[in-house]
Amino acid sequence: MVMARMLNEVKSAPIADPGEPAATNVCWFEQTEASVPAEEDWLSPSEAAHLQRLRIPKRRCDWRLGRWTAKQAVAAYLNLSHEADSLRKVEIRPAPSGAPEVFIANRPAPVSISLSHRAGTAACLVARHGTDLGCDLEVIEPHTDAFIRDFFTTDEQSVIARAPAASQPLIVALLWSAKESALKALHEGLRLDTRDVRVLTNETDFNPLPPADAQTWRPLQVSAPNDLLFHGWWLHGDNLVRTLVASPRPALPKTM
Ligand SMILES: CC(C)(COP(=O)(O)OP(=O)(O)OC[C@H]1O[C@@H](n2cnc3c(N)ncnc32)[C@H](O)[C@@H]1OP(=O)(O)O)[C@@H](O)C(=O)NCCC(=O)NCCS
C-alpha cells in the first residue's frame, strides 16, 4: 500500500525537481577495446592471475576492458598517474555479491564504482565512497514479445506498446538497462526478479526520440523493494543506451 501510494506520487510529480537538495557528483567514463593495451603490466599480480584462469575469450576480453576502464576512471577521478606502475596499484576486486570494489596499494580507496561492458565498449561510473551506484550499457536491438512479457512490469509493457514501432527497440533497451543499473546499485544483480525494480520515465523524453547525437542526459527513476527509489540518467548514441542510478540522488553526470 505504501509502495503503491509512493509510485502514484512519483508518477504525478515532475521527474527532475529543481527544488531538491544538492545532488551527489557522479563521473561517467568510457573506453573501447581498441584502447586496451596488449601488455598486462597495468594489472596487479592477483588480477593477472585471475585473468589466467578465465578460459572463454569473450569473457577475458570483456574483463580486461572492464578493468582497464575502471582503473582509468579511478585514476582520473582521484587525479592519479595513468602510467602502468600507478594503474597496477589500483585494484578492482569483486565483493562476495560480485559488485566491484576499489583498492589502492591494498587499502580501500575513497570511491564507489559500477561497471558495465557491452559490444566492445565499457563504462565505469565513479562517485565518492559510500554512494550506492549502478551503471549499464545496452545495445539497441529488437527483442521478442516473450522477452518483454517475461521481464517487464505491466506498466513498462504499456509504455513500450504506446511508443511508435520505430522507437520500441530503444525504449526496451532503456528500460532493461535502467533495471540492470538499479540491480547493481542494490548489489543484487539478477538474483532479484527484474519486475521487482520498476522504471519510471517521462514518456515525453522519448516521444519523439531525441536525436542520438544530442548527447543529452535525461532523468529517470527506478523504484525498488522496501520503498527504495533511485534517481538516475539515460543517454543514447552509437546504437547503445547508457543508464546510471545512484543513491543519494546523482547530479547530471560529468563525462570524463
Ligand atoms: C550484475 C549483472 C546483472 C550484470 O550483468 P550484465 O548486464 O550481463 O553485465 P554488465 O557488463 O553490464 O555488468 C557486469 C559487471 O557488473 C558488476 N557486477 C556483477 N555482479 C554485481 C552485483 N551483484 N552488484 C553490482 N555489480 C555487479 C561486475 O563489475 C561485472 O563486471 P566484471 O565481472 O567484469 O567485474 C549480472 O552479472 C548478475 O546478475 N550477476 C550476479 C548474479 C550471478 O552471478 N548470476 C549468474 C548469472 S544469472
The ligand as a Tripos MOL2 file, in Angstrom:
@<TRIPOS>MOLECULE
LIG
   48    50     1     0     0
SMALL
NO_CHARGES

@<TRIPOS>ATOM
      1 C1         25.1720   -7.7770  -12.3550 C.3       1 LIG1
      2 C2         24.5930   -8.3650  -13.6260 C.3       1 LIG1
      3 C3         23.0960   -8.0700  -13.6830 C.3       1 LIG1
      4 C4         25.3110   -7.7040  -14.8080 C.3       1 LIG1
      5 O1         25.1470   -8.3950  -15.9560 O.3       1 LIG1
      6 P1         25.4260   -7.9050  -17.4500 P.3       1 LIG1
      7 O2         24.4900   -6.8520  -17.8850 O.co2     1 LIG1
      8 O3         25.4450   -9.1520  -18.2320 O.co2     1 LIG1
      9 O4         26.9030   -7.3400  -17.4850 O.3       1 LIG1
     10 P2         27.4960   -5.8740  -17.3860 P.3       1 LIG1
     11 O5         28.6830   -5.8830  -18.2620 O.co2     1 LIG1
     12 O6         26.5170   -4.7830  -17.5700 O.co2     1 LIG1
     13 O7         27.9730   -5.8140  -15.8630 O.3       1 LIG1
     14 C5         28.9460   -6.6910  -15.4080 C.3       1 LIG1
     15 C6         29.6130   -6.0920  -14.1900 C.3       1 LIG1
     16 O8         28.6340   -5.8980  -13.1670 O.3       1 LIG1
     17 C7         29.3270   -5.9500  -11.9300 C.3       1 LIG1
     18 N1         28.5490   -6.8010  -11.0360 N.ar      1 LIG1
     19 C8         28.4490   -8.1450  -11.0160 C.ar      1 LIG1
     20 N2         27.6300   -8.5400  -10.0100 N.ar      1 LIG1
     21 C9         27.2310   -7.4090   -9.4030 C.ar      1 LIG1
     22 C10        26.3900   -7.1670   -8.2960 C.ar      1 LIG1
     23 N3         25.7990   -8.1470   -7.6100 N.pl3     1 LIG1
     24 N4         26.1780   -5.8940   -7.9200 N.ar      1 LIG1
     25 C11        26.7640   -4.8630   -8.5780 C.ar      1 LIG1
     26 N5         27.5830   -5.0360   -9.6560 N.ar      1 LIG1
     27 C12        27.8050   -6.3030  -10.0440 C.ar      1 LIG1
     28 C13        30.7180   -6.5250  -12.1750 C.3       1 LIG1
     29 O9         31.6750   -5.4680  -12.0770 O.3       1 LIG1
     30 C14        30.6260   -7.0230  -13.5980 C.3       1 LIG1
     31 O10        31.8120   -6.8990  -14.3420 O.3       1 LIG1
     32 P3         33.0840   -7.8340  -14.0390 P.3       1 LIG1
     33 O11        32.5440   -9.1940  -13.7600 O.co2     1 LIG1
     34 O12        33.9160   -7.7340  -15.2630 O.co2     1 LIG1
     35 O13        33.7290   -7.2190  -12.8320 O.co2     1 LIG1
     36 C15        24.7920   -9.9070  -13.6550 C.3       1 LIG1
     37 O14        26.1430  -10.1920  -13.8950 O.3       1 LIG1
     38 C16        24.3940  -10.6040  -12.3780 C.2       1 LIG1
     39 O15        23.2440  -10.6590  -12.0410 O.2       1 LIG1
     40 N6         25.3290  -11.1140  -11.6110 N.am      1 LIG1
     41 C17        25.0750  -11.6490  -10.2360 C.3       1 LIG1
     42 C18        24.3340  -12.9560  -10.2030 C.3       1 LIG1
     43 C19        25.0350  -14.0140  -10.9480 C.2       1 LIG1
     44 O16        26.2380  -14.1770  -10.8810 O.2       1 LIG1
     45 N7         24.2430  -14.7350  -11.6990 N.am      1 LIG1
     46 C20        24.7530  -15.7260  -12.5460 C.3       1 LIG1
     47 C21        24.2440  -15.4430  -13.9410 C.3       1 LIG1
     48 S1         22.4970  -15.1770  -13.9400 S.3       1 LIG1
@<TRIPOS>BOND
     1     1     2 1
     2     2     3 1
     3     2     4 1
     4     2    36 1
     5     4     5 1
     6     5     6 1
     7     6     7 2
     8     6     8 1
     9     6     9 1
    10     9    10 1
    11    10    11 2
    12    10    12 1
    13    10    13 1
    14    13    14 1
    15    14    15 1
    16    15    16 1
    17    15    30 1
    18    16    17 1
    19    17    18 1
    20    17    28 1
    21    18    19 ar
    22    18    27 ar
    23    19    20 ar
    24    20    21 ar
    25    21    22 ar
    26    21    27 ar
    27    22    23 1
    28    22    24 ar
    29    24    25 ar
    30    25    26 ar
    31    26    27 ar
    32    28    29 1
    33    28    30 1
    34    30    31 1
    35    31    32 1
    36    32    33 2
    37    32    34 1
    38    32    35 1
    39    36    37 1
    40    36    38 1
    41    38    39 2
    42    38    40 1
    43    40    41 1
    44    41    42 1
    45    42    43 1
    46    43    44 2
    47    43    45 1
    48    45    46 1
    49    46    47 1
    50    47    48 1
@<TRIPOS>SUBSTRUCTURE
     1 LIG1         1 GROUP 0 **** ****
